[in-house]
Amino acid sequence: MKRFFYQIHLWLGLVSGLLVFLISITGALYAFQEEISGLGKYHKVEVLDVPKLPPSQLQSVAERVLPGKTLHSVKYNGKGKSAEAIFYGYNPNYYYIVYIDPYSGKVLKVKDMNKDFFRFILMGHFYLWLPPQIGQPLVAGSTLIFLIVLISGIIVWLPKRFSQLKKRLTLKWGKKVKWQRVNYDLHVVGGIYASIFGCVFAFSGLVWGYPWFAEAVYKFAGGDKSLTYSDAAPKNNLSSSSTIGESIDKIWLLMQREYPNAASIEIHPPRNDSTLIAANATQADGKYWKTDYRYFDCNTLTEMSVGNLYGRFADADTADKLMRMNYEIHTGAILGLPGKIIAFFASIFIAGLPITGFVIWWRKRGKKEKRNPV
C-alpha cells in the first residue's frame, strides 16, 4: 500500500510541482498586503471636528476625476483614514481607487489597481497571470492535486512502529550531516509539519476553486442559503440620479448611527433599476467574516432580504460563519497578525517542498542509472 501511495506522491508531485511553487510563493508575498499597502500617506487624513461628506458628494468628486467610469462603492474607513471611491469595469477591464479626504473632498491619490504590485501578485495566485478562463482551472486543479500529494505523503511517512515516531519527527542538523541528508529531512520531516498548514491552505483554496466543492462543504455543515452574492430587486424602480444620491446619503447616515465603532462602512449605489442599495459595515476588530451586509430599496429605503449568506452577522448560523471565515482561514488572518506570520513562513516552506522532492527523485534516478548501465 505504501508503495502505491509513494508512486502517487511522486508522480503527482512532479506534475504539479512548478505550479505549487508559484501559488505558494505568491501567497506568501501577499500575506502582508494589507499592512504594507496601508503605509501610504494618502491613507491618512487629519481628523476634524466637522461631519464627513456624504457618499453622493464623494461620488461626484471621484467621477470628475474618472469620467465615464462606473462607481462600485464609496468606503469610509476608520478615524484618521481617507475614504475610498472604488471603480470596477469589464470590457474594457479597469479597477481604480480614488482616495479622498472625507472632510474636505480633496483628492489625495488616484490609484490604478491593475498596475499595483500586490494586484499583480494576486493575479498570479488566482490565475498564474493567464486569462481567468485558463488560469483559474489550472490553479484549482493544481490545488486539488496538491491536497492528494499531501495526503499520500502523510501515508508514506507513517512509521511502522510507534518507537520510530521520534526519529520521523526530528531533523538531523550539524556540520557532519551531508547536504543530501539535510535536503531529505527538510522534505520528509519538515514536510509533515508543513502538511498541517498545507491541508488548510488547499482545502480553503478549493472552496473558491470549485463551486461544487463549496456547496458540498456548506451543505455538509448544515447551510441552506445561496452561496452566490446577489443584490437583485426586480420590483425596484429608480426615478432619477438625484433620488439615488439622496437615498445613498440616507442609508449612510443610518449605517453611521447603527455602527458608530465600525472599522469601515461601505455604500454601494444601485448598478441599475433592478438592484438594491447595498451597505456593509466591518466590525471594530477588522474581522471581515463578521461584516454586516444589508440591502435597501432605493425609493422606500425599506430593508430587504436577498436570500444569500451575506446578510446580517447576527442572522448567520454555523455554516454561514464557516464559509464567511474561509478567506481569513486561508490567509491566517483568523488569528490576527501572528496567524499571518505563520501563514507566511508556512507558504515559503511549502514552496520549497517541490524543490527538495525533485532533488531526492533526481538523486535516486542517478543512482539507478549507475547500478544499471546501458
C-alpha positions as CSV (number, residue, x, y, z in Angstrom):
1,M,0.0,0.0,0.0
2,K,2.8,2.4,0.9
3,R,4.5,1.7,-2.4
4,F,1.2,2.5,-4.2
5,F,0.9,5.9,-2.4
6,Y,4.6,6.6,-2.9
7,Q,4.0,6.4,-6.7
8,I,1.0,8.7,-6.4
9,H,3.0,11.2,-4.2
10,L,6.0,11.1,-6.6
11,W,4.4,11.5,-10.0
12,L,1.6,13.9,-9.0
13,G,4.2,15.9,-7.1
14,L,6.4,16.1,-10.2
15,V,3.5,17.1,-12.4
16,S,2.2,19.8,-10.1
17,G,5.5,21.0,-8.5
18,L,6.1,24.1,-10.5
19,L,2.5,25.4,-10.1
20,V,2.5,24.6,-6.4
21,F,5.8,26.6,-6.1
22,L,4.3,29.6,-7.9
23,I,1.0,29.5,-6.0
24,S,2.8,29.2,-2.6
25,I,5.3,32.0,-3.3
26,T,2.6,34.4,-4.5
27,G,0.5,33.5,-1.4
28,A,3.5,34.3,0.8
29,L,4.2,37.6,-0.9
30,Y,0.5,38.6,-0.5
31,A,0.4,37.7,3.2
32,F,1.1,41.3,4.5
33,Q,-0.6,43.2,1.6
34,E,-3.0,45.0,3.9
35,E,-0.3,46.1,6.4
36,I,2.2,47.3,3.7
37,S,-0.4,48.9,1.4
38,G,-1.7,50.9,4.4
39,L,1.6,52.7,4.9
40,G,1.0,55.2,2.1
41,K,0.5,58.9,3.2
42,Y,-2.7,59.1,1.2
43,H,-4.3,56.6,3.6
44,K,-4.2,59.2,6.4
45,V,-6.1,62.4,7.0
46,E,-6.3,65.0,9.8
47,V,-9.3,64.4,12.0
48,L,-11.6,67.5,12.0
49,D,-14.5,68.3,14.3
50,V,-16.9,68.5,11.3
51,P,-19.2,65.9,9.7
52,K,-17.8,63.8,6.9
53,L,-19.1,64.5,3.4
54,P,-21.9,62.2,2.3
55,P,-21.3,59.5,-0.3
56,S,-23.1,61.4,-3.1
57,Q,-20.6,64.2,-2.8
58,L,-17.6,61.9,-2.7
59,Q,-19.1,60.2,-5.7
60,S,-19.3,63.5,-7.6
61,V,-15.7,64.3,-6.7
62,A,-14.4,60.9,-7.9
63,E,-16.4,60.9,-11.1
64,R,-14.9,64.2,-12.1
65,V,-11.5,62.6,-11.8
66,L,-12.5,59.4,-13.6
67,P,-15.3,60.5,-16.1
68,G,-17.0,57.6,-17.9
69,K,-16.1,55.0,-15.2
70,T,-18.6,53.1,-13.2
71,L,-18.5,53.6,-9.4
72,H,-18.7,50.4,-7.5
73,S,-18.8,51.8,-3.9
74,V,-17.8,54.5,-1.5
75,K,-15.9,53.2,1.5
76,Y,-15.4,55.2,4.7
77,N,-12.5,53.8,6.8
78,G,-11.8,54.3,10.5
79,K,-10.8,57.5,12.3
80,G,-8.0,59.4,10.7
81,K,-8.2,57.5,7.4
82,S,-9.1,58.6,3.9
83,A,-12.3,57.5,2.2
84,E,-12.2,55.4,-1.0
85,A,-14.2,55.7,-4.2
86,I,-13.8,52.3,-5.9
87,F,-14.4,51.9,-9.6
88,Y,-14.7,48.5,-11.4
89,G,-15.4,47.8,-15.0
90,Y,-15.4,45.0,-17.5
91,N,-14.9,45.1,-21.3
92,P,-12.8,47.2,-21.0
93,N,-11.4,45.9,-17.7
94,Y,-10.4,48.6,-15.2
95,Y,-10.0,48.9,-11.4
96,Y,-9.3,52.2,-9.8
97,I,-9.4,53.6,-6.2
98,V,-9.7,57.3,-5.6
99,Y,-8.5,58.2,-2.1
100,I,-10.4,61.3,-0.8
101,D,-10.2,63.4,2.3
102,P,-13.8,62.7,3.7
103,Y,-13.9,66.1,5.4
104,S,-12.8,68.4,2.6
105,G,-13.4,66.3,-0.5
106,K,-9.8,66.8,-1.6
107,V,-8.5,64.0,-3.9
108,L,-5.3,62.5,-2.3
109,K,-4.5,59.9,-4.9
110,V,-5.9,58.1,-7.9
111,K,-4.5,54.6,-8.0
112,D,-4.7,52.2,-10.9
113,M,-5.0,48.9,-9.1
114,N,-4.2,46.9,-12.3
115,K,-0.7,48.3,-12.0
116,D,-0.4,47.7,-8.3
117,F,2.3,45.2,-7.2
118,F,0.0,43.3,-4.8
119,R,-2.7,43.1,-7.5
120,F,-0.1,41.6,-9.8
121,I,0.8,39.0,-7.1
122,L,-2.9,38.3,-6.5
123,M,-3.5,37.7,-10.2
124,G,-0.6,35.2,-10.2
125,H,-2.0,33.4,-7.1
126,F,-5.5,33.2,-8.7
127,Y,-4.8,32.8,-12.4
128,L,-1.0,32.3,-12.8
129,W,-1.1,35.6,-14.9
130,L,-3.1,33.8,-17.6
131,P,-6.7,34.6,-18.8
132,P,-9.0,33.7,-16.0
133,Q,-10.8,31.0,-18.0
134,I,-7.5,29.2,-18.4
135,G,-5.6,30.2,-15.2
136,Q,-8.5,29.5,-12.7
137,P,-9.0,25.8,-13.7
138,L,-5.2,25.3,-13.6
139,V,-4.9,26.7,-10.1
140,A,-7.9,24.8,-8.9
141,G,-6.7,21.6,-10.4
142,S,-3.2,22.1,-9.0
143,T,-4.7,22.7,-5.6
144,L,-6.7,19.5,-5.7
145,I,-3.6,17.5,-6.9
146,F,-1.5,19.2,-4.1
147,L,-4.1,18.0,-1.5
148,I,-3.8,14.5,-2.8
149,V,0.0,14.7,-2.8
150,L,-0.1,15.9,0.9
151,I,-2.4,13.0,2.0
152,S,-0.4,10.4,0.1
153,G,2.8,11.9,1.6
154,I,1.4,11.6,5.1
155,I,0.5,7.9,4.5
156,V,4.0,7.2,3.1
157,W,5.6,9.0,6.1
158,L,3.6,7.0,8.8
159,P,6.1,4.8,10.7
160,K,5.5,1.0,11.1
161,R,6.3,1.2,14.8
162,F,5.5,3.8,17.4
163,S,9.1,3.8,18.6
164,Q,10.2,5.2,15.2
165,L,7.9,8.2,15.6
166,K,10.5,10.5,17.3
167,K,13.0,9.7,14.5
168,R,10.5,10.6,11.9
169,L,9.8,14.0,13.6
170,T,13.4,15.1,14.1
171,L,15.6,17.0,11.7
172,K,19.3,15.9,11.5
173,W,21.4,19.0,11.6
174,G,25.1,19.9,12.0
175,K,28.4,20.2,10.3
176,K,28.9,16.4,9.9
177,V,25.5,15.9,8.3
178,K,25.7,15.9,4.5
179,W,23.5,18.3,2.5
180,Q,21.7,15.3,0.9
181,R,20.5,14.2,4.3
182,V,19.5,17.7,5.2
183,N,17.6,18.0,2.0
184,Y,15.9,14.7,2.6
185,D,14.9,15.6,6.2
186,L,13.6,19.0,5.1
187,H,11.3,17.3,2.6
188,V,10.2,14.4,4.8
189,V,10.4,15.7,8.4
190,G,9.7,19.4,7.6
191,G,7.0,18.3,5.1
192,I,5.0,16.5,7.7
193,Y,4.8,19.7,9.8
194,A,4.1,21.8,6.7
195,S,1.4,19.4,5.6
196,I,-0.8,20.6,8.5
197,F,-0.9,24.1,7.1
198,G,-0.8,22.9,3.5
199,C,-4.1,20.9,4.0
200,V,-5.7,24.1,5.5
201,F,-4.5,26.2,2.5
202,A,-5.5,23.6,-0.1
203,F,-9.0,22.9,1.5
204,S,-9.9,26.6,1.8
205,G,-8.5,27.2,-1.7
206,L,-10.7,24.6,-3.2
207,V,-13.8,26.3,-1.7
208,W,-13.0,29.1,-4.2
209,G,-11.7,26.9,-6.9
210,Y,-14.8,24.6,-7.4
211,P,-18.4,25.8,-6.8
212,W,-19.4,22.1,-6.3
213,F,-16.8,21.7,-3.5
214,A,-18.0,24.9,-1.8
215,E,-21.7,23.7,-2.0
216,A,-20.7,20.3,-0.6
217,V,-18.9,21.8,2.4
218,Y,-21.6,24.3,3.1
219,K,-24.4,21.7,2.9
220,F,-22.4,19.2,5.0
221,A,-22.1,22.0,7.6
222,G,-25.9,22.4,7.6
223,G,-26.2,25.6,5.4
224,D,-29.3,26.2,3.5
225,K,-28.8,29.7,1.8
226,S,-27.4,30.6,-1.5
227,L,-23.6,31.0,-1.8
228,T,-23.9,33.4,-4.8
229,Y,-23.9,37.1,-3.9
230,S,-27.0,38.9,-5.2
231,D,-28.4,42.4,-4.7
232,A,-31.2,41.9,-7.2
233,A,-34.5,43.6,-6.6
234,P,-36.8,43.1,-9.7
235,K,-39.5,45.5,-8.5
236,N,-37.2,48.4,-7.7
237,N,-37.6,51.4,-9.9
238,L,-35.1,54.3,-9.9
239,S,-36.6,57.6,-10.8
240,S,-33.5,59.9,-11.2
241,S,-29.9,60.3,-10.3
242,S,-30.8,62.9,-7.7
243,T,-33.1,60.4,-5.9
244,I,-30.2,57.8,-5.9
245,G,-27.9,60.4,-4.3
246,E,-30.4,61.3,-1.6
247,S,-31.1,57.6,-0.9
248,I,-27.5,56.5,-0.5
249,D,-26.8,59.5,1.7
250,K,-29.7,58.5,4.0
251,I,-28.5,54.9,4.1
252,W,-25.0,56.1,5.0
253,L,-26.4,58.2,7.9
254,L,-28.4,55.1,9.1
255,M,-25.3,52.9,9.0
256,Q,-23.3,55.6,10.9
257,R,-25.9,55.6,13.6
258,E,-26.1,51.9,13.9
259,Y,-22.3,51.2,13.6
260,P,-20.6,54.1,15.4
261,N,-17.5,52.0,16.1
262,A,-17.2,50.2,12.8
263,A,-13.7,49.7,11.2
264,S,-15.3,50.7,7.9
265,I,-18.7,51.4,6.3
266,E,-19.1,50.8,2.6
267,I,-22.1,52.1,0.4
268,H,-22.8,50.5,-3.0
269,P,-25.0,52.6,-5.2
270,P,-27.5,50.5,-7.2
271,R,-26.0,49.4,-10.5
272,N,-29.2,49.6,-12.4
273,D,-33.0,49.8,-11.9
274,S,-33.3,46.2,-10.7
275,T,-30.7,46.3,-7.9
276,L,-30.8,47.4,-4.3
277,I,-28.6,49.8,-2.4
278,A,-26.1,47.5,-0.7
279,A,-24.3,48.6,2.5
280,N,-21.9,46.8,4.7
281,A,-20.1,47.5,8.0
282,T,-17.0,45.8,9.2
283,Q,-16.8,45.3,12.9
284,A,-14.3,47.3,15.0
285,D,-11.8,44.4,15.3
286,G,-11.4,44.4,11.5
287,K,-12.6,40.8,11.0
288,Y,-14.2,40.6,7.6
289,W,-16.2,37.5,8.4
290,K,-18.1,39.4,11.0
291,T,-19.2,42.0,8.4
292,D,-22.9,43.0,8.4
293,Y,-24.3,43.1,4.8
294,R,-27.6,45.0,4.4
295,Y,-29.8,45.8,1.4
296,F,-32.3,48.6,0.9
297,D,-34.9,49.6,-1.6
298,C,-33.8,52.8,-3.3
299,N,-37.2,54.6,-3.2
300,T,-38.7,53.5,0.1
301,L,-35.4,52.7,1.9
302,T,-37.1,49.5,3.2
303,E,-34.5,46.9,4.3
304,M,-34.8,43.8,2.1
305,S,-33.6,40.2,2.3
306,V,-31.7,38.7,-0.6
307,G,-31.5,35.0,0.5
308,N,-27.8,34.5,0.4
309,L,-25.4,34.0,3.3
310,Y,-24.1,37.6,3.0
311,G,-26.6,39.2,5.4
312,R,-26.5,40.4,9.0
313,F,-23.9,38.6,11.0
314,A,-26.4,38.1,13.8
315,D,-28.5,36.0,11.4
316,A,-25.6,33.8,10.3
317,D,-25.7,30.2,11.5
318,T,-22.6,28.0,12.0
319,A,-22.4,27.0,8.3
320,D,-22.7,30.6,7.2
321,K,-19.9,31.7,9.6
322,L,-17.7,28.8,8.4
323,M,-18.0,30.0,4.8
324,R,-17.5,33.6,5.7
325,M,-14.3,32.7,7.6
326,N,-12.8,31.0,4.5
327,Y,-10.7,34.0,3.4
328,E,-9.2,34.6,6.8
329,I,-8.6,30.9,7.4
330,H,-6.8,30.7,4.1
331,T,-4.6,33.8,4.8
332,G,-4.1,33.0,8.5
333,A,-5.8,36.4,9.4
334,I,-8.3,34.4,11.5
335,L,-5.6,34.5,14.2
336,G,-4.6,38.1,13.6
337,L,-1.1,39.2,12.8
338,P,0.5,36.1,14.4
339,G,-1.6,34.0,12.1
340,K,-0.4,35.9,9.0
341,I,3.2,35.4,10.1
342,I,2.7,31.7,10.5
343,A,1.0,31.5,7.1
344,F,3.8,33.5,5.5
345,F,6.6,31.1,6.7
346,A,4.4,28.0,6.1
347,S,3.9,29.2,2.5
348,I,7.6,29.7,2.0
349,F,8.4,26.3,3.3
350,I,5.6,24.7,1.2
351,A,7.1,26.4,-1.9
352,G,10.4,24.6,-1.2
353,L,8.8,21.1,-0.9
354,P,8.6,20.6,-4.7
355,I,12.3,21.6,-4.9
356,T,13.6,19.3,-2.2
357,G,11.3,16.5,-3.5
358,F,12.7,16.9,-7.0
359,V,16.3,16.7,-5.7
360,I,15.5,13.5,-3.9
361,W,14.0,11.9,-7.0
362,W,16.8,13.1,-9.3
363,R,19.5,11.6,-7.0
364,K,17.7,8.3,-6.8
365,R,17.3,8.3,-10.5
366,G,21.0,8.9,-11.0
367,K,21.9,6.0,-8.6
368,K,19.6,3.6,-10.6
369,E,21.4,4.6,-13.8
370,K,24.8,3.8,-12.2
371,R,23.6,0.4,-11.0
372,N,22.0,-0.5,-14.3
373,P,24.3,0.9,-17.1
374,V,23.1,0.5,-20.6
